[in-house]
Amino acid sequence: MSTAETAFAPAPSPTEAGMDDAAIRRARVDFAAVHRIIVHENMHEGTWNHFSCKVPGRPGHLLITPGQMHFSRVTASNLVEVGPDGRPVGGEGRLNVSAWAIHEPIHRARPDIMCALHIHAPYSTALASVEGWRLEERGSQNAAVFYGNCAYFGYEGIVTEAEEGEGMVEALGDKRVLFLANHGVLIVGDTIEKTMLWLYQLERACMNELLALQAGRSLRRIPVEAAQHNADMSVESGGEAGYLEGMKEVLDAEGQDYAT
């Protein structure tokens, strides 16, 4: 085989290229919708926080929340595609330095995931700020979705260096949730839809736990078998009962332009 033959991968057929384009378009629309859902559920901090997902058919490429853009203005077209070198593809779009420092190591270390969402939602952030706190994974139906899948990471300041992102990777391991002390939460999943639903369920689980603790009584734990069943079902379910499509219908009814 000649040098020329080994230097370049075979060009995709028109059909394959079309399939990739359709998959990328679908990922962009769904991923943009996630940002709008976060606003709809009041889990955002305006122009703060950042999400990422892999670009279908483009190894090493990520779609990342545009830097300094309010979540209510994120669209399919203004999401920033970043190549393996850490630069926006085509030189377009403003990249959040902290986003790349956190998300690139996570996606590199976890080939099993499609999407990673980092947020400072009120209830999860509040509980992560309590000394010695750990999520009671058998405390509610939503909490049981994460049974055996929570990890914890101490506060080290605003992340700007890749080494700090690597520390988060090590702490996360093979789990789905990483609580960041005094900071927020990071959640990963193998589809955009699952990851968004899990983030919503996690915030609700934290809300449920905080409200229940205000009663001044101990939480009643659900059985281990039931918790494990919930966790297994959440992973195995492919469509998640149409959660993302249902929420996109809500956004569409409001006339939101996330798909543009």
Solvent accessible surface area in square Angstrom, and as a share of the most:
residue,aa,sasa,rsa
1,M,188,0.84
2,S,58,0.37
3,T,116,0.67
4,A,68,0.53
5,E,107,0.48
6,T,90,0.52
7,A,66,0.51
8,F,158,0.66
9,A,89,0.69
10,P,126,0.79
11,A,92,0.71
12,P,81,0.51
13,S,46,0.29
14,P,122,0.76
15,T,97,0.56
16,E,91,0.41
17,A,37,0.28
18,G,38,0.37
19,M,128,0.57
20,D,55,0.29
21,D,86,0.45
22,A,53,0.41
23,A,22,0.17
24,I,16,0.08
25,R,117,0.43
26,R,145,0.53
27,A,7,0.06
28,R,45,0.16
29,V,20,0.11
30,D,20,0.10
31,F,0,0.00
32,A,0,0.00
33,A,0,0.00
34,V,0,0.00
35,H,0,0.00
36,R,9,0.03
37,I,0,0.00
38,I,0,0.00
39,V,40,0.23
40,H,83,0.37
41,E,55,0.25
42,N,114,0.58
43,M,8,0.03
44,H,45,0.20
45,E,84,0.38
46,G,14,0.13
47,T,68,0.40
48,W,120,0.42
49,N,7,0.03
50,H,12,0.05
51,F,0,0.00
52,S,0,0.00
53,C,0,0.00
54,K,49,0.21
55,V,5,0.03
56,P,33,0.21
57,G,58,0.56
58,R,95,0.35
59,P,121,0.76
60,G,49,0.47
61,H,39,0.18
62,L,6,0.03
63,L,0,0.00
64,I,0,0.00
65,T,4,0.03
66,P,8,0.05
67,G,10,0.10
68,Q,134,0.59
69,M,42,0.19
70,H,57,0.26
71,F,1,0.00
72,S,45,0.29
73,R,159,0.58
74,V,0,0.00
75,T,13,0.07
76,A,1,0.00
77,S,83,0.54
78,N,47,0.24
79,L,7,0.03
80,V,3,0.02
81,E,16,0.07
82,V,0,0.00
83,G,4,0.04
84,P,91,0.57
85,D,101,0.52
86,G,15,0.14
87,R,174,0.63
88,P,30,0.19
89,V,69,0.40
90,G,72,0.69
91,G,67,0.64
92,E,133,0.60
93,G,50,0.48
94,R,148,0.54
95,L,39,0.19
96,N,33,0.17
97,V,99,0.57
98,S,18,0.12
99,A,0,0.00
100,W,48,0.17
101,A,5,0.04
102,I,4,0.02
103,H,0,0.00
104,E,38,0.17
105,P,2,0.01
106,I,1,0.00
107,H,12,0.05
108,R,142,0.52
109,A,49,0.38
110,R,26,0.10
111,P,116,0.73
112,D,85,0.44
113,I,7,0.03
114,M,42,0.19
115,C,0,0.00
116,A,0,0.00
117,L,0,0.00
118,H,4,0.02
119,I,0,0.00
120,H,30,0.13
121,A,0,0.00
122,P,75,0.47
123,Y,70,0.27
124,S,0,0.00
125,T,30,0.17
126,A,45,0.35
127,L,3,0.02
128,A,10,0.08
129,S,54,0.35
130,V,80,0.46
131,E,170,0.76
132,G,65,0.62
133,W,26,0.09
134,R,141,0.51
135,L,9,0.05
136,E,34,0.15
137,E,34,0.15
138,R,56,0.20
139,G,23,0.22
140,S,23,0.15
141,Q,141,0.63
142,N,36,0.19
143,A,3,0.02
144,A,0,0.00
145,V,10,0.05
146,F,0,0.00
147,Y,51,0.19
148,G,48,0.46
149,N,31,0.16
150,C,12,0.07
151,A,10,0.08
152,Y,58,0.22
153,F,32,0.13
154,G,45,0.43
155,Y,115,0.44
156,E,111,0.50
157,G,22,0.22
158,I,115,0.58
159,V,7,0.04
160,T,69,0.40
161,E,100,0.45
162,A,54,0.42
163,E,126,0.57
164,E,41,0.18
165,G,0,0.00
166,E,70,0.31
167,G,24,0.23
168,M,3,0.01
169,V,24,0.14
170,E,148,0.66
171,A,35,0.27
172,L,3,0.01
173,G,38,0.37
174,D,116,0.60
175,K,66,0.28
176,R,15,0.06
177,V,0,0.00
178,L,0,0.00
179,F,3,0.01
180,L,2,0.01
181,A,31,0.24
182,N,89,0.46
183,H,32,0.14
184,G,0,0.00
185,V,1,0.00
186,L,1,0.00
187,I,0,0.00
188,V,1,0.00
189,G,4,0.03
190,D,70,0.36
191,T,49,0.28
192,I,14,0.07
193,E,29,0.13
194,K,9,0.04
195,T,0,0.00
196,M,0,0.00
197,L,22,0.11
198,W,6,0.02
199,L,1,0.01
200,Y,56,0.21
201,Q,35,0.16
202,L,1,0.00
203,E,12,0.05
204,R,96,0.35
205,A,1,0.01
206,C,0,0.00
207,M,33,0.15
208,N,52,0.27
209,E,14,0.06
210,L,46,0.23
211,L,92,0.46
212,A,40,0.31
213,L,78,0.39
214,Q,127,0.57
215,A,76,0.59
216,G,66,0.64
217,R,187,0.68
218,S,110,0.71
219,L,42,0.21
220,R,220,0.80
221,R,143,0.52
222,I,45,0.23
223,P,83,0.52
224,V,65,0.37
225,E,132,0.59
226,A,41,0.32
227,A,0,0.00
228,Q,77,0.34
229,H,103,0.46
230,N,32,0.17
231,A,4,0.03
232,D,59,0.31
233,M,106,0.47
234,S,11,0.07
235,V,70,0.40
236,E,136,0.61
237,S,41,0.27
238,G,58,0.55
239,G,44,0.42
240,E,17,0.08
241,A,113,0.88
242,G,33,0.31
243,Y,37,0.14
244,L,6,0.03
245,E,95,0.42
246,G,33,0.32
247,M,27,0.12
248,K,26,0.11
249,E,118,0.53
250,V,57,0.33
251,L,0,0.00
252,D,82,0.42
253,A,92,0.71
254,E,93,0.42
255,G,64,0.62
256,Q,56,0.25
257,D,74,0.38
258,Y,6,0.02
259,A,35,0.27
260,T,90,0.52
